[in-house]
Amino acid sequence: MKIVMLGAPGAGKGTCAKVLSEKYNIPHISTGDIFRANIKNGTELGKKAKTYMDQGLLVPDELVVDLVVDRLKQDDAKEGYILDGFPRTIPQAEALDAALAQINDKIDYALDIEVEDAHIIERMGGRRCCVKCGATYHLVNVPPKKEGICDVCGEALILRDDDAPETVKKRLDVYHEQTQPLITYYKEKGVLAEVEGHDEVTETMAGIYQVLG
């Protein structure tokens, strides 16, 4: 089962991918993890990626696809995988499909977790993170026992810059411009499945399982 996770930032893609990974025993793969692993292990692809990253440049699509496909060839991905955060653009999706075709592989499902922008801004704006231990909370869904204080270590909770409403709105604008066209791309390929994203992960997963059978 080869899956691409789609959806706006804050839609819950990563959480759902983690649940699927554990249920089906297939790897949850993000480009960030791939970059870090290759750079840490000093691979040729990792060295190439690092030269761009050290200059503050985006890693070219061709190199990102090479890194992803190299990861998909590893033993733990033989029975399937879940791609999270890649592809982000139509050119990346086209390059990925072409590379997979060369190894007689293809994407089975593109799961689009649908959540309205206003709800994402509200959801992410309610997140709070501990400055010391990194524990996370949500003012509505998972509030701390004492307002503004971490249950685990007693330190102060903060709203991360990434979760501030104005930042989230900018990230959503980028998503709609660059990544949302992938929904049409995968729909035309006949592999798109749209699932409503709920605050309760179990409800979202129920919709995903209905699709996957």
C-alpha positions in Angstrom: 0.0 0.0 0.0 1.7 3.2 -1.3 0.1 6.3 0.1 0.7 10.1 -0.3 -0.8 12.3 2.4 -2.3 15.6 1.3 -3.9 18.4 3.2 -3.2 21.9 4.5 -0.7 22.5 7.3 -2.4 21.7 10.6 -4.9 19.3 9.0 -3.5 16.3 10.9 -1.6 14.6 8.1 1.3 13.6 10.3 -0.9 12.2 13.1 -2.9 10.1 10.6 0.3 8.9 8.9 1.7 7.7 12.2 -1.4 5.7 13.0 -1.4 4.1 9.5 2.3 3.3 9.8 1.7 1.4 13.1 -1.4 -0.3 11.9 0.0 -1.6 8.5 3.6 -1.8 9.6 4.9 0.4 6.8 7.2 3.4 7.2 6.0 6.9 7.6 8.4 8.9 5.5 9.0 12.7 5.5 11.5 14.5 3.4 12.9 16.2 6.6 13.7 12.8 8.0 15.3 11.7 4.7 17.5 14.8 4.5 18.7 14.4 8.1 19.4 10.7 7.7 21.4 11.1 4.5 23.4 14.1 5.9 24.1 12.3 9.1 25.3 9.1 7.3 27.4 11.2 4.8 25.8 9.7 1.7 26.6 11.2 -1.7 23.0 12.4 -2.0 23.2 13.8 1.5 26.4 15.7 0.7 24.7 17.2 -2.4 21.6 18.2 -0.4 23.8 19.8 2.3 25.6 22.1 -0.2 22.2 23.7 -1.0 21.0 23.8 2.5 24.2 25.3 3.8 23.6 28.2 1.4 20.0 28.6 2.5 18.8 27.4 -0.9 16.0 25.0 -1.7 17.1 21.5 -2.6 16.3 21.0 -6.3 13.3 18.8 -7.1 15.4 16.3 -9.0 17.6 15.7 -6.0 14.7 15.5 -3.6 13.1 12.9 -5.8 16.4 10.9 -5.9 16.5 11.0 -2.1 12.9 9.9 -1.8 13.2 7.1 -4.3 16.4 5.9 -2.7 14.5 5.7 0.6 11.6 3.8 -1.0 14.0 1.1 -2.2 14.9 0.2 1.4 13.7 -3.2 2.8 11.2 -1.7 5.2 9.3 -0.1 2.4 8.8 -3.2 0.3 5.2 -3.7 1.5 4.4 -0.1 1.2 5.0 3.4 2.6 3.3 6.7 3.6 4.8 9.9 2.1 4.2 12.9 4.3 5.1 16.4 3.0 6.1 15.3 -0.4 5.3 15.9 -3.2 4.4 19.6 -2.6 4.1 20.7 -6.2 2.9 19.3 -9.6 6.5 19.1 -11.0 7.5 17.1 -7.9 4.6 14.8 -8.3 5.3 14.3 -12.0 9.0 13.6 -11.3 8.1 11.2 -8.5 5.7 9.3 -10.8 8.3 9.0 -13.5 10.9 7.8 -11.1 8.5 5.2 -9.6 7.5 4.0 -13.1 11.2 3.2 -13.7 11.2 0.7 -10.8 7.7 -0.6 -11.7 6.1 1.2 -8.7 3.2 3.7 -8.4 1.1 5.5 -5.8 -2.0 3.6 -4.7 -3.8 6.3 -2.8 -3.5 10.1 -2.3 -5.4 10.8 0.9 -6.6 14.4 1.2 -7.4 15.4 4.8 -9.9 18.2 4.3 -10.2 20.9 7.0 -11.5 24.5 6.5 -8.9 27.3 6.8 -10.8 29.0 9.6 -10.8 25.8 11.6 -7.1 25.2 11.1 -6.3 28.8 12.2 -8.4 28.3 15.3 -7.0 24.8 15.9 -3.3 25.8 15.6 -3.8 29.0 17.5 -5.0 27.0 20.5 -1.8 24.9 20.7 0.7 25.5 23.5 4.2 24.1 23.9 6.3 23.7 27.0 9.5 25.8 26.7 11.5 23.2 28.7 10.3 19.6 28.0 8.5 20.2 24.7 5.1 18.7 25.8 2.2 20.0 23.7 -1.3 21.0 24.7 -4.4 22.5 23.2 -6.5 25.1 25.1 -9.7 23.3 24.0 -8.9 19.7 23.2 -6.0 18.9 25.6 -5.7 21.7 28.1 -3.1 21.7 30.9 -4.4 21.2 34.4 -3.2 24.6 35.4 -3.5 27.4 32.8 -0.2 28.3 31.2 1.8 25.7 33.1 3.1 22.3 31.9 1.6 19.3 33.6 4.9 17.4 33.2 7.6 19.7 34.4 5.8 22.8 35.7 7.4 25.3 33.2 5.6 28.0 31.2 3.7 27.1 28.1 4.0 29.3 25.0 2.3 29.8 21.6 5.0 29.0 19.0 5.6 31.5 16.2 4.6 28.8 13.7 1.2 28.5 15.4 0.4 32.2 15.5 -2.7 33.1 13.4 -0.8 35.4 11.0 1.9 32.8 10.4 -0.6 30.0 9.9 -2.5 32.2 7.4 0.7 32.7 5.3 1.4 29.0 5.4 -2.1 28.3 4.2 -1.8 30.8 1.3 1.4 29.0 0.2 -0.4 25.7 0.4 -3.4 26.9 -1.7 -1.0 28.3 -4.3 1.6 25.5 -4.6 0.2 22.3 -3.1 -3.6 22.3 -3.5 -3.3 21.7 -7.3 -2.0 18.2 -6.4 -5.6 17.4 -5.5 -6.7 17.8 -9.1 -3.5 16.0 -10.3 -4.2 12.9 -8.2 -7.9 13.0 -9.0 -7.1 12.8 -12.7 -4.8 9.8 -11.9 -7.8 8.1 -10.2 -6.1 7.6 -6.9 -7.4 10.6 -4.9 -9.6 10.0 -1.8 -11.0 13.0 0.2 -11.5 12.5 3.9 -13.0 15.0 6.3 -10.5 16.0 9.0 -12.1 16.0 12.5 -10.7 17.2 15.8 -10.9 13.6 17.0 -8.3 11.5 15.2 -10.4 8.4 15.6 -13.2 10.0 13.5 -10.7 11.0 10.7 -9.1 7.5 10.8 -12.6 5.9 10.4 -13.0 7.8 7.2 -9.5 6.7 6.0 -10.2 3.1 6.8 -13.4 3.3 4.8 -11.4 4.3 1.8 -8.6 1.8 2.3 -11.1 -1.0 2.9 
